[in-house]
Amino acid sequence: MKKKNESANIRENQRQFFVHESSYVDDGVLIGDGTKVWHFSHIQTGSIIGKNCSIGQNVNIANNVKIGNSVKIQNNVSVYEGVELEDYVFCGPSMVFTNIKLPRSEFPQRGAEFYLKTLVKKSASIGANATIVCGTTIGEYALIGSGTVVTKNVPAHALIVGNPGKITGWIDKKGNKLEFDETGVSKCGKYRLIENKLVKNK
């Protein structure tokens, strides 16, 4: 395990990034240009973090996690092995990922073969204190409300609220809630609802 001795822009393998002096970056990690790792965080072996990411305070990135470009992870988030975040994903403060469905301290399940994959697709946002149960996929541009518990796959552009999380609406790329006419076409004319899925209107 390596500790950075002072806050600095660090060049490793021709990559330029920032790691605060209080944080740890293990050997065998790849971090892209422009990424910043803030106070008291830990980046574990085998993880890959893209360019221009922001890793907040007290964040743990576990072994072999893959994170895309321009991802923002707020304070107190652990991204466990088996979780993948695509480009532009936002993880709000203290939101929770899991990677085992039935944990037992008496019967430990250690190793990647036990971890269920969780995929958060491009530009999805997860609100503060939300919980993402492992084995789920969150679609592009989806928005998970604060405190929501996600127990099943989330369609692209869906607004999910509650425990368990349910679809309460649909949003555009900027997060604005969409309204639809009687034919299922959004009032902006860009989208159409077909069998509870949002598609681009032709």
C-alpha positions, 0 to 999 in steps of 0.5 A: 500500500502506498501513501502519498506524502503530500498533496500534489499533482502526481505523474505516474505512467504519464498520467496527471492527477491529484491525491490529498496527503491523507489518502491512500492509493495502492499499487496496481491502480490506474487513475486518469488525467485531471482526477482528484482524490480528496481527504481520507480516501482509499483506492484499492488494487486493480481499480481503474478510475477515468479522467476528470473524476472527483472522489470526495472525502472518506471514499473507498474504491475497492479492488478491481472497480471500474469507474468511467470519465467525469464521475463524481463520488461525494463523501462517505461512499464505498464502491465495492468490487462488482460495481461499475460506474460508466461516464458522468455518473453522480453518487450522492453523499453517503449512498450505499452499494452492496455486492452480496445478496445474503451476507453472513458473518458466520459463513463469509463469502469472500472473492469475486465469484460471490459478488453480484455485478451492479452497473450504473450506466452513463449519466445516471445520478444517485441521491444522498443516502440511497441504497443500491441492492447488488445485481441491478442495472441503473439505466442511462440518465436515470435519477434515484431519489435521496433515501431510495432503495433500488431492488431491481433494474431501473430503465433509462431516464426513469425517476425512482423514489421510495422503499422499495424504489418505484418509477414515479416519472421520467426525466430528460438528459438534464434531469427535468421531469417530462410530461406526456400527451395522451399518445405517450409523446412528451410535450417537448416532442423528443421522447415517447413512452412505449411499454413503460420504456422511454425512447427517442421520438422519431 
